[in-house]
Amino acid sequence: MKAPERYYDFQKDISGCGIFGVIDTKRELIPGQVPIDGMACMHDRGNGLGGGFAAYGIYPDHADKYALHLMCDDEPSLASARKIIFEYFDVEHDEPIPTRKTPVIKNPPVVWRFFATPKAVCPKDCKGLAEQDFVVALVMKINTTVPGAFVFSSGKNMGAFKGVGFPEDIAEFFRVDEYEAYIWTAHNRFPTNTPGWWGGAHPFTLLDWSIVHNGEISSYGINRRWLCENDYLCTMMTDTEVVAYELDLLVRKHGLSREMCSKVFAPPFWDEIERMPEREKQVYTALRMTYGPGMLNGPFAILVGNSQGLWGLNDRIKLRPLLVAEKDNKVFMSSEESAVRKVCPELDRVWMPKAGEPVIVDLEA
């Protein structure tokens, strides 16, 4: 096939998607307008097919309850999901997620939230499960058995807000400017090989994990099959979903540190391992042999939020941009410095993490 004569007229942005995160290590609350403005600065990194935010510390009045955010095609699908939730959970309060009419948001799903705890006496199919495993099982049950209904957030004192549109549109729809949080993550989507739909927007969440991602997980097939063997079912038709579930499996269930989990996602090359001291060589060889199906191939920059803090990671040859900046108690992570400077012009320190080297920022006790 002959290339077009004016080939330079055919341009493709190979580093699209914008990610942004901010944490206040002393748990001082950050207005929602901060991540909104940061994402607006990176508007051109998206194409309007997905935007979203995750926020921690937004439900202090229900802090000890799981905040289940649901999106449903219609009222009957909400009723079906609601029946399951009330069967398995004691629900303290439920309500529509507050939204605004936003002209560019067409035909949004029904969005609802429940503040709940697992029943002390649970149905037979969940007997013997630890509390968090119980919640994960119910998320998987609803997402796979209730047509048109998805749990898109299930942590305590946190919530995700996402959908089809630019981040500014999604923020307007979900009234993100009215929330305050001590950790925010945000995403502007430019899907390249997966559909743009409400459930497929970022962040992807499970329990208190939230993940936003710029890049492409080309190992999605093997990652998904491995997760299926461990009772995690992928339903969102987007490669990034596997990262959220792997985080839960590796860190919460298998007890890996976040540093070790990073080395599963972006491990040293075999020739690097061969040059390591013997003890390190044994550790990294065992890690790669044990968790080979969990390795993330392809270009990526990811930001992870959870109840402990904020965590950023690049692929092992840094094919996607990731910047970190500090100002007093705040740490920012972003695809672009311009987005950080937009919300915090004066910074104490700015740097680009090395390929495959995690940046982990914890909240103070």
C-alpha positions as CSV (number, residue, x, y, z in Angstrom):
1,M,0.0,0.0,0.0
2,K,1.4,3.4,-1.0
3,A,1.7,6.0,1.7
4,P,-0.2,9.3,1.1
5,E,1.9,11.9,-0.6
6,R,1.2,14.5,2.0
7,Y,1.8,12.1,4.9
8,Y,2.5,14.9,7.3
9,D,-1.2,16.0,7.1
10,F,-2.1,12.7,8.8
11,Q,-1.2,13.2,12.4
12,K,-1.9,11.0,15.4
13,D,-1.4,11.9,19.0
14,I,0.4,8.8,20.4
15,S,0.7,10.2,23.9
16,G,-2.9,11.2,24.5
17,C,-4.9,11.0,27.7
18,G,-4.2,13.4,30.6
19,I,-3.8,12.3,34.2
20,F,-3.7,14.5,37.3
21,G,-3.5,13.8,41.0
22,V,-3.0,15.8,44.2
23,I,-2.7,14.9,47.8
24,D,-2.5,16.9,51.0
25,T,-0.4,14.8,53.4
26,K,-1.9,16.5,56.4
27,R,-5.5,15.7,55.2
28,E,-6.4,19.3,54.6
29,L,-9.2,19.5,52.2
30,I,-8.6,20.5,48.6
31,P,-11.5,22.1,46.6
32,G,-12.8,20.1,43.6
33,Q,-12.1,23.2,41.4
34,V,-8.3,22.3,41.7
35,P,-8.5,19.0,39.7
36,I,-11.1,20.6,37.4
37,D,-8.7,23.4,36.5
38,G,-5.8,21.1,36.2
39,M,-7.7,18.9,33.7
40,A,-9.1,21.8,31.8
41,C,-5.5,22.9,31.1
42,M,-4.9,19.5,29.4
43,H,-8.2,19.6,27.4
44,D,-6.5,18.7,24.2
45,R,-5.2,15.4,25.6
46,G,-8.8,14.1,25.3
47,N,-11.4,13.8,22.6
48,G,-14.6,14.0,24.7
49,L,-15.1,10.3,25.0
50,G,-14.3,10.1,28.7
51,G,-13.5,12.0,31.8
52,G,-13.6,11.4,35.5
53,F,-12.5,12.1,39.1
54,A,-11.9,10.2,42.3
55,A,-12.0,11.9,45.6
56,Y,-11.0,10.8,49.1
57,G,-12.5,12.2,52.4
58,I,-15.8,13.4,50.8
59,Y,-18.2,11.4,53.0
60,P,-17.2,12.2,56.6
61,D,-20.8,11.6,57.8
62,H,-20.7,8.1,56.5
63,A,-17.0,7.4,56.8
64,D,-17.4,3.9,58.2
65,K,-19.8,2.8,55.4
66,Y,-19.0,1.5,51.9
67,A,-20.2,4.1,49.4
68,L,-21.5,2.2,46.5
69,H,-21.9,4.3,43.4
70,L,-24.1,2.8,40.7
71,M,-24.7,3.7,37.1
72,C,-27.7,2.1,35.4
73,D,-29.3,2.2,31.9
74,D,-32.8,2.8,33.3
75,E,-34.9,2.5,36.4
76,P,-35.6,-1.3,36.0
77,S,-31.9,-2.0,36.0
78,L,-31.5,0.2,39.1
79,A,-34.3,-1.7,40.8
80,S,-32.6,-5.1,40.1
81,A,-29.3,-3.9,41.5
82,R,-31.0,-2.3,44.4
83,K,-32.7,-5.6,45.3
84,I,-29.3,-7.4,45.5
85,I,-27.7,-4.6,47.5
86,F,-30.5,-4.7,50.1
87,E,-30.3,-8.5,50.2
88,Y,-26.6,-8.5,51.0
89,F,-26.1,-5.1,52.8
90,D,-27.5,-3.1,55.7
91,V,-28.2,0.2,53.9
92,E,-27.9,3.3,56.2
93,H,-28.9,5.7,53.4
94,D,-29.3,5.8,49.7
95,E,-30.1,8.6,47.2
96,P,-29.5,9.8,43.7
97,I,-26.0,11.1,43.1
98,P,-26.4,14.9,42.8
99,T,-26.1,16.1,39.2
100,R,-26.7,19.2,37.2
101,K,-28.3,19.5,33.8
102,T,-25.3,19.8,31.4
103,P,-26.1,20.6,27.7
104,V,-23.3,18.5,26.3
105,I,-24.1,15.4,28.4
106,K,-26.6,13.5,26.3
107,N,-28.7,10.6,27.7
108,P,-26.8,10.0,30.9
109,P,-27.4,6.9,32.9
110,V,-29.3,6.8,36.2
111,V,-26.6,7.4,38.9
112,W,-27.3,6.4,42.5
113,R,-25.3,5.9,45.7
114,F,-25.8,3.6,48.8
115,F,-24.0,3.9,52.1
116,A,-24.0,0.4,53.5
117,T,-22.2,-2.4,55.5
118,P,-22.3,-6.1,54.8
119,K,-25.1,-8.0,56.7
120,A,-23.9,-9.7,59.8
121,V,-25.8,-12.8,58.7
122,C,-25.1,-13.0,55.0
123,P,-26.7,-15.2,52.3
124,K,-25.2,-18.7,51.7
125,D,-23.1,-17.8,48.7
126,C,-21.0,-15.2,50.8
127,K,-20.6,-17.2,54.0
128,G,-17.1,-17.3,55.3
129,L,-15.8,-14.4,53.2
130,A,-13.9,-11.6,54.9
131,E,-15.6,-8.2,54.8
132,Q,-13.7,-6.8,51.9
133,D,-13.8,-10.0,49.9
134,F,-17.6,-9.9,50.5
135,V,-17.8,-6.4,49.0
136,V,-15.6,-7.4,46.0
137,A,-17.8,-10.5,45.4
138,L,-21.0,-8.3,45.4
139,V,-19.4,-5.8,43.0
140,M,-18.6,-8.7,40.6
141,K,-22.1,-10.2,41.1
142,I,-23.9,-7.0,40.2
143,N,-21.6,-6.1,37.3
144,T,-22.0,-9.5,35.7
145,T,-25.6,-10.5,36.4
146,V,-27.6,-7.3,36.3
147,P,-28.1,-6.1,32.7
148,G,-27.4,-2.4,32.4
149,A,-26.1,-1.9,36.0
150,F,-22.5,-1.3,37.1
151,V,-21.0,-0.5,40.5
152,F,-18.3,2.1,39.6
153,S,-17.1,2.9,43.1
154,S,-17.2,0.9,46.3
155,G,-14.8,2.3,48.8
156,K,-15.2,4.0,52.2
157,N,-15.2,7.8,52.5
158,M,-14.4,8.1,48.8
159,G,-16.1,8.1,45.5
160,A,-15.6,8.2,41.7
161,F,-17.5,10.4,39.3
162,K,-17.0,9.6,35.6
163,G,-18.7,9.4,32.2
164,V,-18.6,10.3,28.5
165,G,-17.5,13.9,28.0
166,F,-14.5,16.1,28.6
167,P,-13.5,16.3,32.3
168,E,-14.9,19.7,32.6
169,D,-18.3,18.4,31.4
170,I,-18.3,15.5,33.8
171,A,-17.3,17.8,36.6
172,E,-20.2,20.1,35.7
173,F,-22.6,17.1,35.5
174,F,-21.6,15.5,38.9
175,R,-21.1,18.9,40.6
176,V,-17.5,18.0,41.4
177,D,-16.8,21.7,42.3
178,E,-19.0,21.2,45.4
179,Y,-16.8,18.5,46.9
180,E,-13.6,18.8,49.0
181,A,-11.1,16.0,49.4
182,Y,-7.6,15.3,50.7
183,I,-6.7,13.2,47.6
184,W,-7.9,13.7,44.1
185,T,-7.2,11.8,40.9
186,A,-8.5,12.9,37.5
187,H,-8.5,11.7,33.9
188,N,-9.1,13.0,30.4
189,R,-9.6,10.2,27.9
190,F,-8.4,9.6,24.4
191,P,-9.5,6.0,23.7
192,T,-7.6,4.3,20.9
193,N,-8.7,0.7,20.9
194,T,-11.6,0.4,23.3
195,P,-15.1,2.0,23.3
196,G,-15.9,5.3,24.8
197,W,-18.8,4.6,27.1
198,W,-19.8,5.6,30.7
199,G,-18.5,2.5,32.4
200,G,-15.3,2.5,30.4
201,A,-14.3,6.0,31.6
202,H,-11.5,6.4,34.2
203,P,-11.0,6.2,37.2
204,F,-11.5,2.5,37.6
205,T,-12.1,1.5,41.2
206,L,-12.5,-1.4,43.6
207,L,-12.9,-0.9,47.3
208,D,-10.7,2.2,48.1
209,W,-8.5,1.7,45.0
210,S,-8.8,4.1,42.2
211,I,-6.6,4.1,39.0
212,V,-6.2,6.6,36.2
213,H,-4.0,5.7,33.2
214,N,-2.4,7.2,30.1
215,G,-1.3,4.6,27.6
216,E,-2.2,1.1,26.5
217,I,-2.1,-2.2,28.3
218,S,-1.1,-4.5,25.5
219,S,-1.0,-7.4,28.0
220,Y,-4.7,-7.0,28.8
221,G,-5.5,-10.5,27.5
222,I,-3.2,-12.5,29.8
223,N,-3.8,-10.1,32.7
224,R,-7.6,-10.6,32.3
225,R,-7.3,-14.4,32.2
226,W,-5.1,-14.4,35.3
227,L,-7.5,-12.2,37.2
228,C,-10.4,-14.5,36.1
229,E,-8.5,-17.4,37.7
230,N,-8.5,-15.4,40.9
231,D,-12.2,-14.5,40.9
232,Y,-12.0,-11.0,39.4
233,L,-14.3,-10.5,36.4
234,C,-13.6,-7.8,33.8
235,T,-16.8,-6.2,32.4
236,M,-15.9,-2.6,31.5
237,M,-14.3,-3.3,28.0
238,T,-11.3,-1.2,28.8
239,D,-7.7,-2.3,29.3
240,T,-7.2,-0.2,32.4
241,E,-9.7,-2.2,34.4
242,V,-7.2,-4.9,35.0
243,V,-4.9,-2.6,36.9
244,A,-7.5,-1.8,39.6
245,Y,-8.1,-5.5,40.2
246,E,-4.4,-6.5,40.1
247,L,-3.8,-3.8,42.8
248,D,-6.4,-5.4,45.0
249,L,-5.1,-8.9,44.4
250,L,-1.4,-8.1,44.8
251,V,-1.4,-5.6,47.7
252,R,-4.6,-6.4,49.7
253,K,-4.8,-10.2,49.2
254,H,-1.2,-11.2,48.6
255,G,0.3,-8.7,50.9
256,L,2.9,-7.2,48.5
257,S,4.2,-3.8,49.4
258,R,3.4,-1.1,46.9
259,E,7.1,-1.0,45.9
260,M,7.0,-4.7,45.1
261,C,3.7,-4.4,43.3
262,S,5.3,-1.7,41.1
263,K,8.0,-4.2,40.2
264,V,5.4,-6.7,39.2
265,F,3.8,-4.1,36.9
266,A,7.1,-2.7,35.5
267,P,9.8,-5.3,36.4
268,P,13.5,-5.0,35.7
269,F,14.6,-6.5,32.4
270,W,16.2,-9.9,32.6
271,D,19.6,-8.6,31.7
272,E,19.3,-6.1,34.6
273,I,18.4,-8.9,37.0
274,E,21.4,-10.9,35.9
275,R,23.7,-8.1,36.9
276,M,22.1,-7.7,40.4
277,P,23.7,-8.9,43.6
278,E,22.7,-12.6,44.3
279,R,20.1,-11.8,46.9
280,E,18.3,-9.2,44.7
281,K,18.6,-11.5,41.8
282,Q,16.8,-14.2,43.6
283,V,14.0,-11.8,44.7
284,Y,13.4,-10.4,41.3
285,T,13.6,-13.7,39.6
286,A,11.0,-15.2,42.0
287,L,8.8,-12.1,41.5
288,R,8.9,-12.4,37.7
289,M,8.3,-16.1,37.8
290,T,5.4,-15.9,40.3
291,Y,3.7,-12.9,38.9
292,G,4.5,-13.0,35.2
293,P,0.9,-12.9,34.2
294,G,0.5,-9.6,36.2
295,M,3.2,-7.7,34.3
296,L,1.8,-4.7,32.4
297,N,3.2,-4.6,28.8
298,G,2.9,-1.5,26.8
299,P,3.3,2.2,27.4
300,F,1.7,3.6,30.6
301,A,1.7,6.3,33.2
302,I,-0.6,5.5,36.1
303,L,-1.8,7.2,39.2
304,V,-3.2,5.2,42.1
305,G,-5.2,6.5,45.0
306,N,-6.3,4.7,48.1
307,S,-6.9,5.3,51.8
308,Q,-3.1,5.4,52.4
309,G,-2.1,8.0,49.8
310,L,-1.2,8.7,46.2
311,W,1.1,6.5,44.0
312,G,2.5,7.2,40.6
313,L,4.3,4.8,38.2
314,N,5.7,4.8,34.6
315,D,6.3,1.8,32.4
316,R,9.9,0.5,32.5
317,I,11.1,2.6,29.5
318,K,8.9,5.7,30.3
319,L,6.9,5.9,27.1
320,R,4.3,8.2,28.7
321,P,5.0,11.4,30.6
322,L,4.7,11.7,34.3
323,L,5.7,14.7,36.4
324,V,5.8,15.1,40.2
325,A,5.8,18.4,42.1
326,E,5.7,19.5,45.7
327,K,4.4,22.6,47.5
328,D,4.3,22.6,51.3
329,N,2.0,19.7,52.3
330,K,0.8,19.1,48.8
331,V,2.2,16.7,46.2
332,F,1.0,16.9,42.6
333,M,1.4,14.3,39.8
334,S,0.4,15.0,36.3
335,S,1.0,14.4,32.6
336,E,2.1,18.1,32.2
337,E,3.7,20.7,34.4
338,S,1.4,23.3,32.9
339,A,-1.6,21.6,34.6
340,V,0.2,21.8,38.0
341,R,1.3,25.4,37.5
342,K,-2.2,26.3,36.6
343,V,-3.4,25.4,40.1
344,C,-0.2,26.1,42.0
345,P,2.1,28.6,40.2
346,E,4.9,28.5,42.9
347,L,6.3,25.1,43.6
348,D,9.1,23.9,46.0
349,R,10.3,21.1,43.8
350,V,9.5,19.6,40.3
351,W,10.9,16.4,38.9
352,M,10.3,13.6,36.4
353,P,10.4,10.1,38.0
354,K,12.7,7.5,36.4
355,A,11.2,4.7,34.3
356,G,9.7,2.0,36.4
357,E,10.4,3.8,39.7
358,P,7.3,4.4,41.8
359,V,6.6,7.6,43.6
360,I,4.6,6.8,46.8
361,V,3.2,9.6,49.0
362,D,1.5,8.6,52.2
363,L,-1.0,10.5,54.3
364,E,0.2,11.4,57.8
365,A,-1.3,9.3,60.5
